C-alpha cells in the first residue's frame, strides 16, 4: 500500500490553524479586559496544542517548535504557576501575530522561521528558565549590523487601502542611510500610458538601509501593510539565494483552494430539496411534451408555473450558500482597537451589533479595508483623549459602535462614535485653501461633511502613519462604490459621527431597470436609482465647458447623455422625448438621459473583463429576457467618463 500524500490536507490545516489563532486572540483580549475565566485559558491552550500537533504531523517543523515552547508557557499560566498579567498577555498576543506570519510563509512554501519568531522563542525559553534552542535571531539583533536589504513589492490594491510607499521610505530614511538599488515594474508587459490605472500600485522596490538598526525598527515601518505586499528583509552581509522556481509551483497549490468556504448542512439540505422539486417538475413537463394535446394546455401552464417557482427557490438557496456572517470582518476590530488605544493614549469601548447579519462572500472580502479606515479615523480623529472627554463632561472611555443590519435588499453597516464630530471651521478653512469652496460661501452640514470625501483632503498639518496624508476617506468611498454601494456621514459637533455604508446583499445578482439606447439595451442597478422623470423642452441649462444642468427638487443636477458616453447610434437626442433617470454617483446625484424604460429585471452578472476587456462605465453584462446581451451600467464610471469627455 502506497504512502498517503498529506499535502492534500494542508489547506484544511491552515484554515483550522488560523481559526485557532482567532480563538486565542479573542480569549487573550478578554483576559486583558479582566475576564479571568479558567475556561478561556484552557481554550488558548487547546488551540495552541492543536496547531502544534497539526504542524508536526504535516512536517512544518518550525511552526511546531515555536508552538511547543509557547505551549509550555501556557501550561504554567493554566496551572496557576504564572499570572496572566499585562506583560504575559502582550507577549502572547505578539506570538499570535508571529504564528500568523509563520503560517502564511508555510502556505507559500518559503522559509518559515525568521528573526521575530526566533527572538520570541528566546524570550519564552528565558521566562521558562530553559536553555535557548537557537541564538541565531538574538545574535542578529544584539550584534552590530551593516544594515538591511529590503525587497518591497506592493499588491495592486495597496494604494486603495490608504497607504503610501513614499511615506514608508521617508520613515526608513530616519533610521539610517537609504539607497534605492532597483525599481521594478510589477506588470509585464508594461501597459500603455493610456491604460494605466492611477489607483493601482505599479512599481516594486529593492532598497538598502545602511546603519546599526534593529530589525524591529524596520518591521514597524511596514506594520500597516501586512498582507498588502510581498516583503523581504535580509541582513546586508547575509544575502540569501533566491528561492528556486519550484517554490512558485508549490505556491500555486494552496491558493487554488483559497476561495473555499464552509457551508452549513441546513443550506445544503435546502439545496438538495430544491433540486428534487426541480426533477419532479422536469418529469411532469416531459410527460406533457410527449403526449401533448390542447386539452392538457392548463396542465402545461401549471407545470411551467411550478417550474418558475422551483427555479426561483433554487436560485435563492444557491445564493444563501454564498452568504456568510459579517462577524468574519467584525472580529478583527477588537485587536485593532486595543492596539490603537495603547498607541494613541485613548480609552475606547468597542460595541459590536448584528454580527450574525449575512453578506455575500465577495462583499465580505472587500468591505474590510473601508471599515478599517473608518475605525482608524474614528479613534484617531473622532474620539478625544480621556482628559479632554472629562473636561467636556463625557466618560473617560469613548464609545465606538459597529452595527450591521438588513434593510430591504441591502445590508447597512454603521460606524458610530461619541467623539468630537466633524469640525466645521478647520474643514471649511482647508476647503477654501484648496479652492473647493469660495471664501464666505455658506454650506449646510451635509455639504461640509461631503468635503472630507474629496481626494487628498486632510485637516492635519502633520502627517503620521495613521492620518494626515490626504488618502483615506476618498478611498473608502471609491471602494464602496466599486461594490455598488454608497457611504454617507452625519455629524454633530461635540457629540460624534455616524458613517453609514449601504451595500447590495450580493454582487452575483442585481435588480435593475432595463433601458433602451438606440438599438441597444442597458441595465441601471436599482440600488443607484432615486427616481425617473420626463423633462419638458427648454428645462435644461447649458454651462461653460459643455455641461448641462436640469432642475430637480430645488437643486440643479448635472445631466449625462448615456448615448454620448457609449457611442450608441439611432438614440434619442431631444430631451423632451427621452427619460431622465436620477441616480446616486460619486456621492452626489446626476441625471442619466435614456430613450425609454423597458421594465425591471433581475440580472445575473457576468464579468465583461474576463471575456472581453475592461470598459469604462460598464460593470458587467447579463442575458436579457429575449436572449440578447445587455450591459450593466456602472453609474460612477459613467460620470467620470462624461467629465473626461467634457474636459477633452
C-alpha positions as CSV (number, residue, x, y, z in Angstrom):
1,X,0.0,0.0,0.0
2,X,1.5,3.4,-1.0
3,X,2.2,6.2,1.4
4,X,-0.6,8.8,1.8
5,X,0.0,12.2,0.3
6,X,-0.5,14.5,3.3
7,X,-0.3,17.7,1.1
8,X,-3.9,17.2,0.2
9,X,-4.8,18.1,3.9
10,X,-2.5,21.2,4.1
11,X,-5.3,23.7,3.2
12,X,-7.5,22.3,6.0
13,X,-4.6,22.6,8.4
14,X,-4.0,26.2,7.5
15,X,-7.8,27.1,7.8
16,X,-8.2,25.4,11.1
17,X,-4.9,26.9,12.5
18,X,-6.0,30.4,11.5
19,X,-9.3,29.8,13.2
20,X,-7.5,28.6,16.3
21,X,-5.4,31.8,16.3
22,X,-8.6,33.8,16.2
23,X,-9.8,31.9,19.2
24,X,-6.5,32.6,21.1
25,X,-6.6,36.3,20.2
26,X,-10.2,36.7,21.4
27,X,-9.6,34.9,24.6
28,X,-6.4,36.9,25.3
29,X,-8.2,40.2,24.8
30,X,-11.0,39.1,27.1
31,X,-8.3,38.2,29.8
32,X,-6.7,41.6,29.4
33,X,-10.1,43.2,30.0
34,X,-10.5,41.4,33.3
35,X,-12.5,38.3,32.3
36,X,-10.3,35.8,34.3
37,X,-12.3,32.7,33.3
38,X,-10.2,29.5,33.5
39,X,-12.1,28.2,30.5
40,X,-10.6,31.0,28.4
41,X,-7.1,29.9,29.4
42,X,-8.0,26.3,28.5
43,X,-9.3,27.4,25.1
44,X,-6.0,29.2,24.4
45,X,-4.0,26.1,25.5
46,X,-6.2,23.8,23.3
47,X,-5.8,26.0,20.3
48,X,-2.0,26.1,20.6
49,X,-1.9,22.4,21.2
50,X,-3.9,21.6,18.1
51,X,-1.7,23.8,16.0
52,X,1.4,22.2,17.3
53,X,0.0,18.7,16.6
54,X,-1.0,19.5,13.1
55,X,2.3,21.3,12.3
56,X,4.2,18.3,13.5
57,X,2.0,15.9,11.5
58,X,2.3,17.7,8.2
59,X,6.0,18.5,8.5
60,X,6.0,22.2,9.4
61,X,8.8,21.8,12.0
62,X,9.5,25.5,12.6
63,X,5.8,26.1,13.5
64,X,5.8,23.0,15.7
65,X,9.0,24.1,17.5
66,X,7.7,27.6,18.1
67,X,4.3,26.4,19.4
68,X,5.9,23.8,21.6
69,X,7.7,26.5,23.7
70,X,4.6,28.6,23.6
71,X,2.6,25.7,24.9
72,X,5.0,25.2,27.8
73,X,4.4,28.9,28.9
74,X,0.6,28.5,28.5
75,X,0.8,25.4,30.7
76,X,2.3,27.4,33.5
77,X,-0.5,30.0,33.1
78,X,-3.1,27.3,33.1
79,X,-1.7,25.6,36.3
80,X,-1.5,28.9,38.1
81,X,2.3,29.0,38.3
82,X,2.4,32.1,36.2
83,X,0.0,35.1,36.4
84,X,-1.8,36.2,33.2
85,X,-0.5,39.7,33.8
86,X,-0.2,42.5,31.2
87,X,3.3,41.6,30.2
88,X,2.4,37.9,29.6
89,X,-0.7,38.8,27.6
90,X,1.2,41.2,25.4
91,X,3.9,38.6,24.8
92,X,1.2,36.0,23.9
93,X,-0.6,38.4,21.5
94,X,2.8,39.0,19.8
95,X,3.1,35.3,19.4
96,X,-0.3,35.1,17.8
97,X,0.8,37.7,15.2
98,X,4.1,35.8,14.7
99,X,2.3,32.5,14.1
100,X,0.0,34.1,11.5
101,X,3.2,35.2,9.7
102,X,4.8,31.7,10.0
103,X,1.6,30.0,8.7
104,X,1.5,32.4,5.7
105,X,5.1,31.6,4.9
106,X,4.4,27.9,5.3
107,X,1.5,28.3,3.0
108,X,3.6,29.9,0.2
109,X,6.5,27.4,0.6
110,X,9.0,30.0,1.8
111,X,11.4,30.0,4.8
112,X,9.1,29.8,7.9
113,X,11.2,30.9,10.9
114,X,12.5,34.5,10.9
115,X,14.2,36.8,13.4
116,X,10.9,37.7,15.0
117,X,9.9,34.1,15.7
118,X,13.3,33.2,16.9
119,X,13.5,36.2,19.2
120,X,10.1,35.4,20.7
121,X,11.1,31.8,21.2
122,X,14.2,33.0,23.0
123,X,12.1,35.1,25.3
124,X,9.8,32.2,26.0
125,X,12.8,30.0,26.9
126,X,14.1,32.7,29.2
127,X,10.8,33.0,31.0
128,X,10.7,29.2,31.4
129,X,14.3,29.1,32.7
130,X,15.3,26.7,29.9
131,X,18.4,26.9,27.7
132,X,17.8,28.7,24.4
133,X,17.3,26.3,21.4
134,X,18.5,28.8,18.8
135,X,20.6,32.0,19.3
136,X,20.7,33.0,15.6
137,X,18.0,35.5,15.8
138,X,19.3,37.0,19.1
139,X,22.7,37.4,17.6
140,X,21.3,39.2,14.6
141,X,19.6,41.7,16.9
142,X,22.2,42.2,19.5
143,X,25.4,42.4,17.5
144,X,26.1,45.5,15.3
145,X,24.8,45.2,11.7
146,X,25.8,46.8,8.5
147,X,22.1,47.3,7.7
148,X,19.3,45.6,5.8
149,X,18.3,44.8,2.3
150,X,14.5,45.3,1.8
151,X,12.5,44.0,-1.1
152,X,9.1,45.7,-1.2
153,X,6.6,44.7,-3.8
154,X,3.1,46.2,-3.1
155,X,0.0,44.4,-4.2
156,X,-2.0,46.3,-6.9
157,X,-4.7,47.4,-4.3
158,X,-2.2,48.8,-1.8
159,X,-2.8,52.5,-2.7
160,X,-6.5,52.0,-2.4
161,X,-6.0,51.0,1.3
162,X,-4.7,54.5,2.0
163,X,-1.0,53.5,2.3
164,X,1.8,55.4,0.6
165,X,5.1,53.7,-0.3
166,X,7.0,57.1,-0.3
167,X,6.0,57.8,3.3
168,X,7.4,54.4,4.3
169,X,10.7,55.2,2.6
170,X,10.8,58.6,4.3
171,X,10.3,56.8,7.6
172,X,13.1,54.3,6.8
173,X,15.5,57.1,6.0
174,X,15.1,58.4,9.5
175,X,16.8,55.3,10.8
176,X,19.9,55.3,8.5
177,X,21.2,55.9,5.0
178,X,18.6,54.7,2.5
179,X,19.8,53.7,-1.0
180,X,17.4,52.6,-3.8
181,X,19.1,49.8,-5.7
182,X,16.4,48.8,-8.1
183,X,12.9,49.8,-9.2
184,X,10.9,47.1,-10.8
185,X,7.6,47.3,-12.8
186,X,5.1,44.9,-11.4
187,X,3.2,44.4,-14.7
188,X,4.8,42.7,-17.7
189,X,4.5,43.6,-20.4
190,X,4.2,47.2,-19.3
191,X,0.8,48.7,-20.1
192,X,0.4,51.7,-22.4
193,X,0.2,55.1,-20.7
194,X,-3.5,55.4,-21.6
195,X,-4.2,52.1,-19.9
196,X,-2.5,52.9,-16.6
197,X,-4.8,52.7,-13.5
198,X,-3.9,55.7,-11.2
199,X,-5.3,53.8,-8.2
200,X,-3.1,50.7,-8.7
201,X,0.4,50.1,-7.5
202,X,2.7,49.7,-10.5
203,X,6.2,49.5,-9.1
204,X,8.3,47.4,-6.7
205,X,11.5,48.4,-5.0
206,X,14.7,46.9,-3.7
207,X,16.4,49.3,-1.2
208,X,19.3,49.1,1.2
209,X,19.2,50.7,4.6
210,X,22.7,51.2,6.0
211,X,23.4,51.6,9.7
212,X,23.3,49.7,13.0
213,X,19.5,49.4,13.1
214,X,17.4,46.7,14.9
215,X,15.2,44.6,12.6
216,X,12.2,45.5,14.7
217,X,12.5,49.2,13.7
218,X,12.4,48.2,10.1
219,X,9.4,45.9,10.6
220,X,7.4,48.6,12.4
221,X,7.6,50.8,9.3
222,X,5.6,48.1,7.3
223,X,3.2,47.2,10.1
224,X,0.2,48.7,8.4
225,X,0.7,47.0,5.0
226,X,1.0,43.4,6.3
227,X,-1.0,41.3,3.8
228,X,-1.0,44.0,1.2
229,X,2.5,43.5,-0.1
230,X,5.4,41.0,-0.5
231,X,8.1,42.0,1.9
232,X,11.7,40.6,2.3
233,X,14.1,41.9,5.0
234,X,17.6,40.4,5.0
235,X,20.9,41.4,6.6
236,X,23.2,43.0,4.1
237,X,26.1,40.7,4.9
238,X,23.8,37.6,4.7
239,X,22.2,37.9,1.3
240,X,20.2,34.7,0.7
241,X,20.0,32.8,-2.6
242,X,16.6,33.4,-4.2
243,X,14.2,30.5,-3.8
244,X,14.2,28.0,-6.7
245,X,11.5,28.1,-9.4
246,X,9.8,25.1,-7.6
247,X,8.6,27.4,-4.9
248,X,6.4,29.2,-7.3
249,X,4.8,25.9,-8.3
250,X,4.4,25.0,-4.7
251,X,2.8,28.4,-4.0
252,X,0.2,27.9,-6.7
253,X,-1.1,24.7,-5.0
254,X,-2.6,26.1,-1.7
255,X,-4.0,29.2,-3.4
256,X,-6.1,27.0,-5.7
257,X,-8.3,26.2,-2.7
258,X,-8.0,29.7,-1.1
259,X,-11.5,30.5,-2.3
260,X,-13.1,27.7,-0.3
261,X,-15.8,28.4,2.3
262,X,-17.8,26.4,4.9
263,X,-21.5,25.8,4.3
264,X,-23.9,24.7,7.0
265,X,-25.7,21.4,6.5
266,X,-29.1,23.1,6.6
267,X,-28.2,25.1,3.5
268,X,-27.0,22.0,1.7
269,X,-30.2,20.1,2.6
270,X,-32.4,23.0,1.3
271,X,-30.4,23.0,-2.0
272,X,-30.9,19.2,-2.3
273,X,-34.6,19.6,-1.6
274,X,-35.0,22.2,-4.3
275,X,-33.1,20.0,-6.8
276,X,-35.6,17.2,-6.0
277,X,-38.5,19.6,-6.7
278,X,-36.9,20.6,-10.0
279,X,-36.6,17.0,-11.1
280,X,-40.3,16.4,-10.4
281,X,-41.3,19.5,-12.4
282,X,-39.0,18.4,-15.3
283,X,-40.5,14.9,-15.3
284,X,-44.1,16.3,-15.3
285,X,-43.3,18.7,-18.2
286,X,-41.5,15.9,-20.1
287,X,-44.6,13.7,-19.9
288,X,-46.8,16.6,-21.1
289,X,-44.4,17.2,-24.0
290,X,-44.5,13.6,-25.2
291,X,-48.3,13.3,-25.0
292,X,-49.4,16.9,-25.7
293,X,-52.9,17.9,-26.7
294,X,-54.8,21.1,-26.4
295,X,-56.8,19.5,-23.6
296,X,-53.6,19.5,-21.5
297,X,-52.8,23.2,-22.0
298,X,-54.0,24.2,-18.5
299,X,-51.8,21.3,-17.1
300,X,-48.8,22.7,-19.1
301,X,-49.4,26.2,-17.7
302,X,-49.5,24.8,-14.2
303,X,-46.3,22.9,-14.8
304,X,-44.5,25.9,-16.1
305,X,-45.6,28.0,-13.1
306,X,-44.3,25.3,-10.8
307,X,-41.0,25.2,-12.7
308,X,-40.8,29.0,-12.3
309,X,-41.4,28.8,-8.5
310,X,-38.9,26.0,-8.0
311,X,-36.3,27.7,-10.1
312,X,-36.6,30.9,-8.1
313,X,-36.4,29.0,-4.8
314,X,-33.4,27.1,-6.1
315,X,-31.8,30.4,-7.0
316,X,-32.4,31.7,-3.5
317,X,-31.0,28.6,-2.0
318,X,-27.8,28.8,-4.0
319,X,-27.4,32.5,-3.2
320,X,-27.8,31.7,0.5
321,X,-24.8,29.3,0.3
322,X,-22.7,32.4,-0.6
323,X,-23.9,34.3,2.4
324,X,-21.6,34.5,5.4
325,X,-22.0,36.3,8.7
326,X,-20.3,39.7,8.9
327,X,-18.7,38.6,12.1
328,X,-15.8,37.4,10.0
329,X,-15.0,41.1,9.4
330,X,-16.1,42.5,12.8
331,X,-13.9,40.0,14.7
332,X,-10.7,41.7,13.6
333,X,-11.6,45.0,15.3
334,X,-11.2,44.2,19.0
335,X,-7.5,43.7,18.4
336,X,-7.1,46.7,16.2
337,X,-9.0,49.0,18.7
338,X,-6.9,47.6,21.5
339,X,-3.6,48.4,19.7
340,X,-4.7,51.9,18.7
341,X,-5.8,52.6,22.3
342,X,-2.4,51.8,23.6
343,X,-0.7,53.7,20.8
344,X,-2.7,56.9,21.0
345,X,-3.2,57.0,24.7
346,X,-7.0,56.9,24.5
347,X,-9.7,54.7,26.1
348,X,-12.2,53.1,23.8
349,X,-15.2,50.8,24.4
350,X,-16.0,48.8,21.3
351,X,-19.5,47.7,20.8
352,X,-20.5,45.2,18.1
353,X,-24.1,44.6,17.0
354,X,-25.5,42.4,14.2
355,X,-22.5,40.1,13.8
356,X,-24.8,37.4,12.5
357,X,-26.0,39.6,9.6
358,X,-25.2,37.6,6.4
359,X,-23.5,39.2,3.4
360,X,-22.3,37.8,0.1
361,X,-18.8,36.3,0.3
362,X,-17.5,38.7,-2.3
363,X,-18.8,41.7,-0.5
364,X,-17.5,40.4,2.8
365,X,-13.9,40.1,1.4
366,X,-13.9,43.7,0.0
367,X,-15.7,45.6,2.8
368,X,-12.8,45.0,5.3
369,X,-10.5,47.8,4.1
370,X,-13.1,50.6,4.1
371,X,-14.2,49.6,7.6
372,X,-10.6,49.6,8.9
373,X,-10.2,53.2,7.6
374,X,-13.4,54.3,9.3
375,X,-12.4,52.7,12.6
376,X,-8.9,54.2,12.5
377,X,-10.3,57.6,11.7
378,X,-12.9,57.4,14.4
379,X,-10.2,56.6,17.1
380,X,-7.5,59.0,15.7
381,X,-9.7,62.0,14.7
382,X,-13.1,61.5,16.4
383,X,-12.5,60.2,20.0
384,X,-10.8,62.6,22.4
385,X,-8.2,61.8,24.9
386,X,-9.5,60.9,28.5
387,X,-8.7,64.3,30.0
388,X,-10.4,66.2,27.1
389,X,-13.5,63.9,27.5
390,X,-13.7,64.5,31.2
391,X,-13.4,68.3,30.6
392,X,-16.3,68.1,28.1
393,X,-18.5,66.2,30.6
394,X,-18.1,62.8,29.0
395,X,-16.9,59.5,30.4
396,X,-13.2,58.8,30.0
397,X,-13.7,55.9,27.7
398,X,-15.1,56.8,24.2
399,X,-17.7,54.5,22.6
400,X,-17.2,53.1,19.1
401,X,-20.1,51.1,17.8
402,X,-20.1,48.9,14.7
403,X,-23.6,47.7,13.6
404,X,-24.8,45.7,10.7
405,X,-28.4,45.0,9.6
406,X,-30.5,44.2,6.6
407,X,-32.7,46.8,5.1
408,X,-34.7,45.6,2.1
409,X,-32.3,44.2,-0.5
410,X,-29.3,45.9,1.1
411,X,-27.0,45.5,4.1
412,X,-26.3,48.6,6.1
413,X,-23.1,48.9,8.2
414,X,-22.7,51.8,10.6
415,X,-19.6,53.1,12.3
416,X,-20.7,55.4,15.2
417,X,-18.5,57.2,17.7
418,X,-19.4,59.7,20.5
419,X,-16.3,61.9,19.9
420,X,-15.9,65.5,18.9
421,X,-17.6,65.2,15.5
422,X,-16.6,67.0,12.3
423,X,-15.1,70.4,13.0
424,X,-16.8,72.8,10.5
425,X,-14.2,75.6,11.0
426,X,-11.0,73.6,10.1
427,X,-12.8,71.7,7.3
428,X,-14.1,74.9,5.6
429,X,-10.7,76.7,6.0
430,X,-9.0,73.8,4.3
431,X,-11.6,73.7,1.6
432,X,-11.1,77.4,0.9
433,X,-7.3,76.9,0.9
434,X,-7.7,74.2,-1.8
435,X,-10.2,76.1,-3.8
436,X,-13.0,73.7,-3.2
437,X,-15.2,76.5,-1.6
438,X,-15.3,80.2,-2.2
439,X,-14.4,82.5,0.8
440,X,-17.6,83.4,2.6
441,X,-19.7,80.7,0.8
442,X,-22.4,79.3,3.0
443,X,-22.6,75.5,3.2
444,X,-25.0,73.2,5.0
445,X,-23.9,70.5,7.4
446,X,-24.3,67.8,4.7
447,X,-22.2,69.8,2.2
448,X,-19.5,70.3,4.8
449,X,-19.5,66.6,5.5
450,X,-19.1,65.8,1.8
451,X,-15.9,67.8,1.7
452,X,-14.0,65.1,3.7
453,X,-14.5,62.6,0.8
454,X,-12.5,64.8,-1.6
455,X,-9.3,63.2,-2.8
456,X,-6.2,64.4,-0.9
457,X,-8.4,66.3,1.7
458,X,-6.9,66.4,5.2
459,X,-7.1,68.9,8.0
460,X,-4.0,67.5,9.8
461,X,-1.0,69.8,9.4
462,X,1.4,66.9,10.2
463,X,1.3,63.5,8.6
464,X,1.6,60.4,10.7
465,X,1.4,56.7,9.8
466,X,-2.3,56.8,10.8
467,X,-3.5,60.0,9.1
468,X,-2.7,63.4,7.6
469,X,-1.7,62.1,4.2
470,X,-5.0,63.1,2.5
471,X,-5.6,59.5,1.5
472,X,-8.4,57.7,3.3
473,X,-12.0,58.9,3.0
474,X,-11.9,59.2,-0.8
475,X,-10.5,55.6,-0.9
476,X,-13.4,54.5,1.4
477,X,-16.0,56.0,-0.9
478,X,-14.3,54.6,-4.1
479,X,-14.0,51.1,-2.6
480,X,-17.7,51.1,-1.5
481,X,-18.7,52.5,-4.9
482,X,-16.9,49.6,-6.6
483,X,-19.1,47.3,-4.6
484,X,-22.2,49.1,-5.9
485,X,-22.9,50.8,-2.6
486,X,-22.8,54.2,-1.1
487,X,-21.4,55.9,2.0
488,X,-22.7,59.0,3.9
489,X,-21.8,60.7,7.1
490,X,-23.9,62.5,9.8
491,X,-22.1,64.6,12.4
492,X,-23.0,66.7,15.4
493,X,-20.1,68.8,16.7
494,X,-19.1,67.7,20.1
495,X,-21.4,64.7,20.0
496,X,-19.9,62.3,17.5
497,X,-20.1,61.0,13.9
498,X,-22.1,58.3,12.2
499,X,-20.8,56.8,8.9
500,X,-23.3,54.7,7.1
501,X,-22.4,52.2,4.3
502,X,-25.2,50.8,2.2
503,X,-24.2,47.7,0.1
504,X,-26.1,45.2,-2.0
505,X,-26.6,41.8,-0.4
506,X,-24.9,40.1,-3.3
507,X,-22.8,41.0,-6.3
508,X,-23.8,38.0,-8.3
509,X,-27.4,39.0,-9.0
510,X,-28.8,42.6,-9.0
511,X,-32.2,44.1,-9.5
512,X,-32.0,46.6,-12.4
513,X,-34.0,48.9,-14.6
514,X,-33.8,47.9,-18.3
515,X,-33.4,51.0,-20.6
516,X,-33.2,51.5,-24.3
517,X,-30.5,53.5,-26.0
518,X,-30.9,53.4,-29.8
519,X,-30.8,49.7,-30.8
520,X,-29.2,48.6,-27.6
521,X,-30.3,47.8,-24.0
522,X,-28.6,48.8,-20.8
523,X,-29.4,47.9,-17.2
524,X,-29.1,50.5,-14.5
525,X,-28.9,49.0,-10.9
526,X,-31.9,49.8,-8.8
527,X,-29.7,50.5,-5.8
528,X,-28.4,53.6,-7.6
529,X,-31.7,55.0,-8.8
530,X,-33.6,57.7,-6.9
531,X,-36.4,58.2,-9.5
532,X,-37.1,58.7,-13.2
533,X,-38.8,61.6,-14.9
534,X,-39.6,63.2,-18.2
535,X,-38.3,66.8,-18.8
536,X,-40.0,69.5,-20.8
537,X,-38.4,71.3,-23.6
538,X,-36.2,74.2,-22.5
539,X,-35.8,72.9,-19.0
540,X,-32.1,72.2,-19.4
541,X,-29.4,74.8,-19.0
542,X,-26.1,74.8,-20.7
543,X,-23.0,75.8,-18.7
544,X,-19.4,76.6,-19.6
545,X,-17.3,73.6,-20.6
546,X,-20.2,71.8,-22.4
547,X,-22.1,70.6,-19.4
548,X,-25.9,70.5,-19.0
549,X,-28.0,71.0,-15.8
550,X,-31.6,70.3,-15.1
551,X,-33.9,71.3,-12.2
552,X,-34.7,68.7,-9.6
553,X,-36.4,69.4,-6.3
554,X,-34.9,72.9,-5.7
555,X,-31.5,71.8,-7.0
556,X,-29.7,71.9,-10.3
557,X,-28.2,68.5,-11.2
558,X,-25.8,67.6,-14.0
559,X,-27.2,65.7,-17.0
560,X,-25.3,62.9,-18.6
561,X,-26.4,61.7,-22.1
562,X,-25.7,57.9,-22.0
563,X,-25.8,57.7,-25.8
564,X,-22.8,60.0,-25.9
565,X,-20.8,58.1,-23.3
566,X,-21.4,54.7,-25.0
567,X,-21.5,55.9,-28.6
568,X,-25.0,54.5,-29.3
569,X,-26.4,55.0,-32.8
570,X,-30.0,56.0,-33.5
571,X,-30.5,57.2,-30.0
572,X,-33.0,59.9,-28.9
573,X,-31.2,63.3,-28.6
574,X,-34.1,65.6,-27.9
575,X,-34.5,66.0,-24.1
576,X,-38.3,66.1,-24.1
577,X,-38.5,62.7,-26.0
578,X,-36.3,60.8,-23.6
579,X,-36.4,59.8,-19.9
580,X,-34.1,61.1,-17.3
581,X,-33.1,58.6,-14.5
582,X,-31.9,60.4,-11.3
583,X,-29.2,58.3,-9.8
584,X,-26.6,58.5,-7.0
585,X,-23.0,58.7,-8.3
586,X,-19.7,59.6,-6.6
587,X,-21.6,60.9,-3.5
588,X,-23.9,63.1,-5.5
589,X,-27.0,62.9,-7.7
590,X,-26.9,63.1,-11.5
591,X,-29.4,62.6,-14.3
592,X,-28.9,59.9,-17.0
593,X,-30.7,60.5,-20.3
594,X,-32.1,57.3,-21.9
595,X,-34.5,56.7,-24.8
596,X,-37.1,54.7,-22.8
597,X,-37.7,52.4,-19.8
598,X,-38.5,48.8,-20.7
599,X,-39.0,47.4,-17.3
600,X,-37.4,45.9,-14.2
601,X,-35.3,42.7,-14.4
602,X,-33.2,40.6,-12.1
603,X,-29.8,40.3,-13.7
604,X,-27.2,37.6,-13.3
605,X,-23.9,39.5,-13.6
606,X,-21.2,38.1,-15.9
607,X,-17.8,39.6,-16.0
608,X,-17.1,41.5,-19.2
609,X,-13.4,41.9,-18.3
610,X,-12.9,38.1,-18.2
611,X,-14.4,37.5,-21.7
612,X,-13.5,40.8,-23.5
613,X,-11.8,43.6,-21.7
614,X,-12.5,46.3,-19.1
615,X,-14.9,49.0,-20.4
616,X,-15.2,52.2,-18.5
617,X,-18.8,52.8,-17.4
618,X,-19.8,49.1,-17.6
619,X,-19.6,46.9,-14.6
620,X,-20.6,43.7,-16.3
621,X,-23.1,42.0,-18.7
622,X,-26.2,39.8,-18.5
623,X,-28.5,37.9,-20.8
624,X,-31.8,39.8,-21.3
625,X,-35.2,38.0,-21.3
626,X,-35.3,38.0,-25.1
627,X,-31.8,36.3,-25.2
628,X,-29.7,39.2,-26.2
629,X,-26.7,40.6,-24.2
630,X,-27.5,43.6,-22.0
631,X,-24.7,45.7,-20.4
632,X,-24.9,46.8,-16.8
633,X,-24.2,50.4,-16.2
634,X,-21.5,51.5,-13.7
635,X,-23.0,54.9,-12.7
636,X,-19.8,56.2,-11.1
637,X,-17.8,55.2,-14.1
638,X,-20.2,56.9,-16.5
639,X,-20.0,60.2,-14.6
640,X,-16.2,60.0,-14.6
641,X,-16.1,59.2,-18.3
642,X,-18.5,62.1,-19.1
643,X,-16.4,64.5,-17.1
644,X,-13.3,63.5,-19.1
645,X,-15.2,63.9,-22.4
646,X,-16.2,67.4,-21.5
647,X,-12.6,68.2,-20.4
648,X,-11.3,66.9,-23.8
